[in-house]
Amino acid sequence: MNDRLRISRRGFAGGALVLAVSRTPGFAQGFAGLGMSGEGFAPVVPGKTFAFPADHGPHPDYRIEWWYLTANLVDSAGTAYGAQWTLFRQTTRPGPQQEGWANQQLWMGHAAVTRADAHRYSEAFARGGVGQAGVEATPYRAWIDSWQMRGLDGMRENTLAPLELSASGADFAYALRLDADHAVVLQGEAGYSRKSERGQASYYFSQPYFRATGSITIDDRPVEVTGQAWMDREWSSQPLASGQTGWDWLSLHLNSGEKLMLFRLRQNDGHHYASGNWILPDGKTRQIASADITMTPKTLTGIEGRKIPTTWDIAIPSLNLAISCVPLNANSWMGTSFPYWEGPIGFAGSHGGVGYLEMTGY
């Protein structure tokens, strides 16, 4: 398949998913079609006032959207694990929502678990309008087939907690409880996240404070785990410029209690666009300008004929931060219909901790 049609949670594109579900031709612009025109769909503009619980639910007037969670976990022996749960929504055409099989929403789910010696994943596709997949803001529930993320009794709309999360594949399963004491964090400029100098953007907020408890099963061997989790919510109608070929995205839990979100959008002219958000333990944030971020790929891992940069050096002088990131499992390849790399990492240097790395377009 053409690399321009590959997809991940931030590469979920109209033409690409239609191609996957219906096998009709797709014509992508930029990475995975995310540079396609958003004409007819709702625009992303600065100044949005976020409202909860409504913004935990779907936004069908926008072309693309995702609910995405990663967790860095350990068992009682100190063995490290990662877990991923993703639900994508895509609208095939603008206009009023149709009923039943005429509904223009398409859904895709990804789930994965990772250990140093194993990486297992699964995916699911669904049509909207028939109950097979969807998101409800009240009471909170996101699902595709039997995979689900749902609010538990006492869920607070500002923290999106507590939640119950579950998914399974042929050779893995997990069930986690997620708790948080801090409110969700708006990314970018009060939730308006710029993706290029040309005006492409998304609405973007996160819950980086989840504490996770539960179990992971790999090859019929369950283990109890605890750890930290990070959830991203993002929606847009045209989030990327046509010349952007992929991205490198990190969510980092520092041992000192801070959180850090970073992304670098690679452009075919070599002038990459970066952005970051330094999140303090009390929930206050500090935006990091592109010019203050250096993300340097180091070790390359060969996967399915590609060279994937699985170790990175990160420097942010204004934060006195200089770290080296290494993967728990360098072969954390999501060999789904639209392949990409996603897996847990550790980092050390001026700061230490764990996190997740996603890379697309390689």
NUTORBA-65562 format. One record per residue (C-alpha): residue number from 0; residue in one letter; x, y, z. Coordinates in pm, 1 decimal. Layout:
N
PT	n	res	xx	yy	zz
PT	NUM	A	X	Y	Z
...
END
This chain:
362
PT	n	res	xx	yy	zz
PT	0	M	0.0	0.0	0.0
PT	1	N	120.9	352.5	-75.0
PT	2	D	287.7	503.8	233.6
PT	3	R	75.3	814.5	190.6
PT	4	L	-231.0	608.5	282.5
PT	5	R	-92.5	477.2	610.4
PT	6	I	-273.4	589.9	923.4
PT	7	S	-259.1	609.5	1301.3
PT	8	R	-468.8	794.4	1555.0
PT	9	R	-341.5	1128.3	1419.6
PT	10	G	-348.9	1001.3	1063.6
PT	11	F	-712.7	901.7	1056.6
PT	12	A	-825.9	1033.3	717.3
PT	13	G	-1149.6	1034.6	527.0
PT	14	G	-1032.6	878.5	203.3
PT	15	A	-809.4	628.5	382.2
PT	16	L	-1076.3	471.9	602.8
PT	17	V	-1327.3	462.4	319.4
PT	18	L	-1065.6	267.3	124.3
PT	19	A	-1022.1	25.1	413.9
PT	20	V	-1393.5	-36.1	467.1
PT	21	S	-1538.9	-19.2	118.8
PT	22	R	-1232.8	-85.8	-101.7
PT	23	T	-1327.1	212.0	-314.6
PT	24	P	-1045.9	433.9	-442.8
PT	25	G	-905.7	697.7	-209.1
PT	26	F	-710.0	1006.5	-311.7
PT	27	A	-499.9	1128.3	-19.3
PT	28	Q	-340.1	1468.3	13.3
PT	29	G	-48.3	1495.8	249.9
PT	30	F	-2.9	1223.0	505.9
PT	31	A	-296.1	977.2	498.5
PT	32	G	-526.3	1237.2	349.1
PT	33	L	-515.8	1469.7	649.3
PT	34	G	-440.6	1756.5	413.1
PT	35	M	-766.8	1702.0	224.1
PT	36	S	-998.8	1999.5	208.4
PT	37	G	-1237.0	2039.3	499.0
PT	38	E	-1491.0	2218.4	282.0
PT	39	G	-1845.1	2155.8	403.0
PT	40	F	-1729.6	2044.4	747.8
PT	41	A	-1709.7	2259.1	1060.0
PT	42	P	-1388.8	2465.8	1082.0
PT	43	V	-1145.4	2468.4	1374.7
PT	44	V	-1096.6	2827.8	1491.0
PT	45	P	-938.0	2987.4	1800.3
PT	46	G	-1152.3	3084.6	2094.5
PT	47	K	-1363.3	2774.6	2147.0
PT	48	T	-1520.2	2737.6	2489.7
PT	49	F	-1499.9	2372.1	2589.8
PT	50	A	-1805.8	2227.9	2762.3
PT	51	F	-1814.8	1903.2	2957.6
PT	52	P	-1956.6	1647.2	2945.6
PT	53	A	-2060.0	1734.8	2587.4
PT	54	D	-1702.5	1756.5	2455.0
PT	55	H	-1626.7	1407.4	2584.7
PT	56	G	-1876.1	1290.7	2320.6
PT	57	P	-1860.8	1293.7	1938.6
PT	58	H	-1851.5	1597.6	1708.4
PT	59	P	-2002.3	1468.0	1383.0
PT	60	D	-1985.5	1806.4	1209.6
PT	61	Y	-1606.1	1766.7	1200.4
PT	62	R	-1443.7	1524.2	958.2
PT	63	I	-1215.8	1328.1	1194.0
PT	64	E	-1192.6	1255.9	1565.6
PT	65	W	-1026.5	1018.3	1811.8
PT	66	W	-1037.2	891.7	2170.6
PT	67	Y	-693.1	754.3	2254.8
PT	68	L	-533.1	615.8	2567.5
PT	69	T	-187.0	479.5	2647.8
PT	70	A	-71.6	329.0	2977.7
PT	71	N	275.8	261.4	3120.4
PT	72	L	238.5	-29.2	3361.9
PT	73	V	441.6	-263.9	3584.4
PT	74	D	361.6	-590.5	3761.2
PT	75	S	460.1	-688.7	4115.5
PT	76	A	798.5	-813.6	3994.3
PT	77	G	876.4	-482.6	3825.6
PT	78	T	825.7	-609.5	3469.4
PT	79	A	717.6	-323.2	3243.7
PT	80	Y	417.5	-329.5	3010.3
PT	81	G	233.4	-91.1	2782.9
PT	82	A	-132.8	-81.2	2680.5
PT	83	Q	-305.3	114.4	2402.5
PT	84	W	-677.8	171.1	2336.0
PT	85	T	-792.1	384.7	2042.2
PT	86	L	-1125.5	471.4	1883.8
PT	87	F	-1140.2	677.4	1562.0
PT	88	R	-1447.2	840.6	1408.2
PT	89	Q	-1461.0	968.5	1051.6
PT	90	T	-1741.1	1134.1	855.3
PT	91	T	-1760.2	1039.5	488.9
PT	92	R	-1957.2	1348.3	386.2
PT	93	P	-2090.2	1664.4	551.2
PT	94	G	-2454.7	1728.7	624.1
PT	95	P	-2726.0	1615.8	865.9
PT	96	Q	-2667.3	1276.2	1025.2
PT	97	Q	-2858.6	994.6	858.0
PT	98	E	-3022.3	702.3	1033.8
PT	99	G	-2923.7	334.2	1029.3
PT	100	W	-2703.3	206.8	748.4
PT	101	A	-2729.4	544.4	573.6
PT	102	N	-2534.4	705.4	858.5
PT	103	Q	-2213.0	862.2	728.0
PT	104	Q	-1996.9	783.2	1033.7
PT	105	L	-1726.3	516.9	1011.2
PT	106	W	-1537.9	384.8	1313.8
PT	107	M	-1204.9	208.7	1365.1
PT	108	G	-1047.9	74.4	1685.2
PT	109	H	-692.1	-27.6	1772.2
PT	110	A	-581.1	-211.3	2084.8
PT	111	A	-232.8	-331.3	2181.1
PT	112	V	-17.2	-456.2	2467.6
PT	113	T	360.4	-442.3	2483.1
PT	114	R	628.5	-612.3	2690.5
PT	115	A	1004.8	-616.8	2627.9
PT	116	D	969.6	-951.8	2450.4
PT	117	A	619.2	-918.5	2303.1
PT	118	H	397.3	-676.1	2114.2
PT	119	R	38.6	-779.6	2036.7
PT	120	Y	-229.3	-576.6	1860.1
PT	121	S	-573.1	-597.9	1706.0
PT	122	E	-806.9	-370.7	1509.6
PT	123	A	-1177.7	-342.7	1442.9
PT	124	F	-1395.4	-156.6	1191.3
PT	125	A	-1760.6	-56.3	1226.4
PT	126	R	-2034.6	141.8	1056.2
PT	127	G	-2216.9	416.0	1241.6
PT	128	G	-2590.7	424.0	1295.5
PT	129	V	-2637.0	55.5	1382.9
PT	130	G	-2505.2	39.5	1741.3
PT	131	Q	-2181.3	-144.5	1661.3
PT	132	A	-1960.7	147.4	1770.0
PT	133	G	-2001.2	495.8	1908.6
PT	134	V	-1952.1	736.8	2195.8
PT	135	E	-2207.5	867.9	2443.2
PT	136	A	-2121.6	1164.4	2664.9
PT	137	T	-2380.3	1089.7	2937.9
PT	138	P	-2343.5	836.6	3086.9
PT	139	Y	-1995.0	820.4	2939.2
PT	140	R	-1927.0	524.6	2712.8
PT	141	A	-1703.3	472.7	2408.0
PT	142	W	-1709.8	134.3	2235.4
PT	143	I	-1648.9	-69.7	1924.1
PT	144	D	-1782.2	-424.7	1937.4
PT	145	S	-1682.4	-560.9	2281.6
PT	146	W	-1402.2	-309.3	2343.0
PT	147	Q	-1514.9	-28.7	2566.4
PT	148	M	-1420.3	267.0	2780.7
PT	149	R	-1697.9	358.9	3022.1
PT	150	G	-1753.4	584.6	3316.7
PT	151	L	-1799.6	425.3	3658.2
PT	152	D	-2028.9	542.2	3936.8
PT	153	G	-1925.5	887.0	4051.7
PT	154	M	-1743.5	979.7	3729.8
PT	155	R	-1659.8	1351.2	3735.2
PT	156	E	-1696.9	1529.6	3403.0
PT	157	N	-1400.5	1761.7	3460.2
PT	158	T	-1157.4	1475.9	3536.4
PT	159	L	-1318.2	1207.6	3315.3
PT	160	A	-1266.4	961.9	3601.0
PT	161	P	-1310.3	698.8	3721.5
PT	162	L	-1318.9	492.6	3401.4
PT	163	E	-1313.6	125.0	3315.2
PT	164	L	-1120.1	22.2	3002.5
PT	165	S	-1112.6	-316.5	2832.3
PT	166	A	-1011.5	-477.7	2502.9
PT	167	S	-889.1	-812.0	2375.1
PT	168	G	-737.1	-982.4	2073.0
PT	169	A	-659.5	-1338.9	1976.5
PT	170	D	-356.1	-1356.9	2208.3
PT	171	F	-398.4	-1073.7	2460.0
PT	172	A	-647.4	-889.7	2678.3
PT	173	Y	-652.0	-616.7	2938.5
PT	174	A	-893.5	-462.9	3185.6
PT	175	L	-796.1	-141.7	3365.3
PT	176	R	-949.0	103.3	3609.3
PT	177	L	-844.2	466.3	3562.4
PT	178	D	-861.0	728.6	3837.6
PT	179	A	-758.4	1095.4	3834.7
PT	180	D	-772.9	1385.0	4080.0
PT	181	H	-691.5	1666.9	3835.3
PT	182	A	-904.6	1814.1	3558.9
PT	183	V	-832.2	1755.5	3192.1
PT	184	V	-567.7	1979.5	3031.3
PT	185	L	-627.5	2195.0	2723.5
PT	186	Q	-345.6	2162.4	2470.0
PT	187	G	-215.9	2437.9	2243.5
PT	188	E	-379.1	2779.1	2285.1
PT	189	A	-667.8	2704.8	2522.7
PT	190	G	-743.5	2385.5	2331.0
PT	191	Y	-667.5	2522.2	1982.0
PT	192	S	-369.1	2314.7	1866.1
PT	193	R	-184.0	2451.0	1563.7
PT	194	K	-42.2	2189.1	1327.7
PT	195	S	126.6	2414.2	1070.9
PT	196	E	212.8	2775.1	994.3
PT	197	R	-65.0	2772.0	730.8
PT	198	G	-348.5	2760.2	980.3
PT	199	Q	-422.6	2387.8	1002.0
PT	200	A	-530.5	2299.0	1355.4
PT	201	S	-735.7	2072.4	1580.1
PT	202	Y	-923.7	2098.1	1905.8
PT	203	Y	-717.2	1903.2	2156.1
PT	204	F	-733.8	1822.1	2526.3
PT	205	S	-576.9	1549.9	2740.4
PT	206	Q	-611.3	1371.3	3070.5
PT	207	P	-244.5	1299.6	3158.0
PT	208	Y	-302.8	1226.6	3527.8
PT	209	F	-469.2	885.0	3514.5
PT	210	R	-359.0	624.8	3769.8
PT	211	A	-414.2	276.1	3633.0
PT	212	T	-479.0	-55.2	3808.1
PT	213	G	-592.9	-385.9	3661.3
PT	214	S	-467.2	-682.2	3465.2
PT	215	I	-299.0	-769.2	3136.9
PT	216	T	-312.3	-1115.2	2979.1
PT	217	I	-58.7	-1227.0	2717.7
PT	218	D	-76.6	-1584.0	2584.8
PT	219	D	-329.3	-1682.0	2854.1
PT	220	R	-102.2	-1563.1	3136.8
PT	221	P	-268.9	-1283.2	3336.4
PT	222	V	-71.5	-1043.2	3557.6
PT	223	E	-187.1	-766.4	3789.4
PT	224	V	-46.8	-425.1	3695.8
PT	225	T	-37.1	-66.2	3814.2
PT	226	G	93.7	250.1	3655.1
PT	227	Q	18.0	576.6	3478.1
PT	228	A	-202.3	648.0	3177.9
PT	229	W	-260.0	936.8	2937.0
PT	230	M	-572.0	1003.3	2731.4
PT	231	D	-592.4	1234.3	2429.3
PT	232	R	-907.6	1378.8	2271.1
PT	233	E	-876.4	1550.6	1937.2
PT	234	W	-1102.5	1648.4	1646.9
PT	235	S	-1067.4	1850.1	1329.0
PT	236	S	-1175.5	1879.9	966.6
PT	237	Q	-832.8	1948.4	810.7
PT	238	P	-556.6	1915.2	1071.1
PT	239	L	-251.3	1893.2	843.2
PT	240	A	-102.3	2079.3	551.4
PT	241	S	-65.4	1881.1	229.5
PT	242	G	315.0	1885.1	249.2
PT	243	Q	334.2	1724.9	592.7
PT	244	T	450.9	1365.8	554.9
PT	245	G	417.9	1227.5	907.6
PT	246	W	488.2	1300.2	1272.8
PT	247	D	673.2	1198.8	1586.1
PT	248	W	465.9	1238.7	1904.3
PT	249	L	553.7	1180.0	2269.7
PT	250	S	362.3	1181.4	2597.3
PT	251	L	599.6	1175.5	2895.3
PT	252	H	543.2	1112.1	3267.8
PT	253	L	839.3	1259.7	3458.6
PT	254	N	946.1	1102.3	3786.6
PT	255	S	934.2	1452.3	3940.1
PT	256	G	559.6	1472.9	3871.6
PT	257	E	548.7	1692.1	3560.8
PT	258	K	404.3	1576.8	3228.1
PT	259	L	527.3	1670.4	2881.1
PT	260	M	351.1	1647.5	2545.3
PT	261	L	564.2	1696.7	2233.1
PT	262	F	507.9	1653.0	1861.9
PT	263	R	708.5	1717.0	1547.1
PT	264	L	523.0	1729.0	1215.9
PT	265	R	764.0	1647.0	936.4
PT	266	Q	735.3	1855.0	620.5
PT	267	N	869.1	1754.9	281.8
PT	268	D	1066.7	2080.5	257.0
PT	269	G	1257.8	1993.3	575.5
PT	270	H	1110.0	2279.7	779.3
PT	271	H	942.8	2068.9	1046.6
PT	272	Y	676.9	2210.5	1278.6
PT	273	A	704.9	2128.5	1649.2
PT	274	S	498.8	2207.8	1956.0
PT	275	G	493.2	2110.3	2320.7
PT	276	N	315.7	2153.8	2652.7
PT	277	W	487.2	2139.3	2993.5
PT	278	I	225.3	2030.8	3248.7
PT	279	L	291.5	2086.8	3618.7
PT	280	P	170.0	1853.4	3895.6
PT	281	D	-101.4	2105.2	3989.4
PT	282	G	-240.3	2119.7	3633.5
PT	283	K	-88.4	2450.9	3526.4
PT	284	T	68.6	2444.9	3180.7
PT	285	R	337.0	2620.2	2980.3
PT	286	Q	340.0	2614.3	2601.3
PT	287	I	673.8	2543.9	2432.2
PT	288	A	754.7	2714.4	2104.1
PT	289	S	873.2	2520.7	1802.3
PT	290	A	1208.7	2700.7	1802.0
PT	291	D	1279.6	2579.9	2158.0
PT	292	I	1234.7	2209.7	2076.6
PT	293	T	1504.0	1982.4	1935.5
PT	294	M	1401.6	1623.9	1858.0
PT	295	T	1691.8	1421.4	1719.8
PT	296	P	1636.3	1064.7	1593.2
PT	297	K	1920.7	827.8	1685.7
PT	298	T	1908.6	447.2	1654.9
PT	299	L	1723.9	308.8	1350.5
PT	300	T	1534.6	-21.8	1369.1
PT	301	G	1453.7	-216.4	1052.8
PT	302	I	1085.7	-316.1	1040.9
PT	303	E	909.0	-443.5	727.4
PT	304	G	1157.8	-278.1	496.7
PT	305	R	1144.8	56.4	679.9
PT	306	K	1404.6	229.4	895.6
PT	307	I	1225.7	346.8	1209.8
PT	308	P	1402.0	585.6	1454.0
PT	309	T	1326.2	407.8	1781.0
PT	310	T	1562.3	605.2	2007.8
PT	311	W	1557.0	983.9	2037.2
PT	312	D	1742.0	1270.0	2203.5
PT	313	I	1513.4	1552.7	2318.0
PT	314	A	1634.1	1898.2	2423.3
PT	315	I	1430.2	2196.7	2548.8
PT	316	P	1678.8	2459.9	2674.4
PT	317	S	1413.0	2681.5	2836.6
PT	318	L	1324.6	2389.4	3067.3
PT	319	N	1686.6	2276.0	3117.6
PT	320	L	1568.8	1944.7	2975.3
PT	321	A	1798.0	1709.1	2784.8
PT	322	I	1691.2	1344.7	2773.8
PT	323	S	1746.0	1026.3	2575.8
PT	324	C	1440.4	810.2	2502.4
PT	325	V	1459.5	433.4	2446.9
PT	326	P	1175.7	192.0	2362.4
PT	327	L	1061.5	-90.0	2587.4
PT	328	N	1035.7	-297.3	2269.0
PT	329	A	1188.4	-160.8	1948.1
PT	330	N	952.1	-380.2	1744.1
PT	331	S	632.4	-211.8	1865.4
PT	332	W	496.9	-207.8	1512.5
PT	333	M	123.8	-172.1	1464.4
PT	334	G	87.3	-389.9	1155.7
PT	335	T	-276.4	-295.9	1112.0
PT	336	S	-445.6	-206.5	785.0
PT	337	F	-265.6	127.6	810.4
PT	338	P	70.9	50.1	979.0
PT	339	Y	261.9	275.2	1220.7
PT	340	W	495.0	248.7	1522.0
PT	341	E	358.8	300.7	1872.9
PT	342	G	498.7	180.0	2201.7
PT	343	P	608.4	254.1	2559.7
PT	344	I	942.3	421.6	2622.1
PT	345	G	1170.7	512.0	2910.3
PT	346	F	1394.5	817.4	2929.5
PT	347	A	1688.6	944.9	3132.4
PT	348	G	1924.5	1241.7	3145.4
PT	349	S	1831.6	1571.1	3308.4
PT	350	H	1494.4	1409.2	3386.6
PT	351	G	1379.4	1048.2	3409.6
PT	352	G	1051.4	872.2	3359.2
PT	353	V	832.5	675.6	3117.9
PT	354	G	597.2	756.8	2835.1
PT	355	Y	473.4	667.0	2488.9
PT	356	L	607.5	736.9	2139.6
PT	357	E	412.2	733.3	1813.6
PT	358	M	570.5	765.8	1468.5
PT	359	T	399.0	773.7	1131.1
PT	360	G	495.1	816.7	769.8
PT	361	Y	825.5	625.5	769.9
END
